Amino acid sequence: MNQSYQDFEVIIVDDGSKDGIGEVLEKYKNAFHVTRSTLRVINQENQGSNPARNRGAQEAKGEYIIFCDADVVMQPEMLETMLKTLESDPQASFAYSAFMWGRKLFPLWAYDEQKLKEMPYIHTTSLIRREHFPGFDDNIRRLQDWDLWLTMLERGHKGVWISKALFKVETGGTISNWLPKFAYKFLPFLPQVKKYNEAMRIIKEKHNLSPLDKGGKGD
């Protein structure tokens, strides 16, 4: 609601939640009606994050789509900046930015195909041309964003980088977690590291990437 760009729709897919979120969303529906933006709520039986995201994308009416999880806090100029970046670069299929993970800055870098094949570094919260969005793979449970960007790369769809941190990922909840790079190298016995390495293996196998390619820092 605080975005400088207001011509958008918010689609919330309630994926079988049991926390009373429906009552909260009803309060926001009226608030959105006083702006150019709109809010819609879709209820479905629990199917998981990727089916929920795909359902939202299927229902979307706009030319661009962006996915925003509950732990993401957008800067007021985020949508406007990403939109202007995509509109000024017709060769790009999505715009991604630097971001804060708690107090840690992830500055990232200009779009690099080889780097993307080596490690996940582009966050899910990126603005995508809807016509180029292939959908999330319902069978992928971890590193879904990496899988998405690799799929788009294979179809000739590339991204453009915005150096400014346009959003923050709140830490300490149940969604986001991150370990420093050394943990993945020297602490392979940690449960989080084991799950991450298995997720890396699945993605690399799907996209025919070399098992010798380097891994990332977290998910």
Steps between C-alpha positions, in 0.01 A plus 500: 500500500801729549640446151569811293354310202135414567358347182523138607295210633582293806405132475522300820470124470390356833649152466287330763623709793342459843621817671198723440667702225165542323371738766814712474477521121138614510615813684750580226260455210321825581829685546619398155181624339595861569814468286551396137614159621273205577517198725360153427508193721492148357437206729613148420587177677861477612723408206831667581681821411560441130141402414384807698735729309394349168134546588561865575685548171218333308249738655712811437381753242805724480786507253750438780494277807702488820498254789523625855525263796392592852854581612566760227466872575499715185657845480235756388672552163554129427225438245554831324876444469468143374230596252701789356804273472310237301328755280835654412655161411274309257756217480459417869228265623530581867656758731669401826665715763743500787328435833551488874484171688444626850796734544711333231516659156493274195616745230507236221633587155406547136320205340751224430389177331798296616468626856133405501591146395745479788293637786159643599529873552182658360216535751143393426381858553585620147271665245427265207339553162198275532525379138845356581408339833518119458347416836665343802566127495254347747746216567780728620476566874823696565694755294184561297622842394828363361307239305275772358784724380685203348185395315457853366867509395453176305212669316706805415355727770756701695498749785622851574659604829412798719787587734280665763360287785125523436372264768589337828451139606407481867687229687417295806177349370421162350546594133846645454828357615859561404838365597838655420687349206756319715224288659423335166867418452610394846178387674340251259346306788257780592138407410450831316815445296398143413158616377656783304753273330227255406293783354808614302544148364137482385516835318834424334376162384182651357689769306795278401749710694839365594516361856832681527330839469525705815208528740337804655490649845151406617136510401 
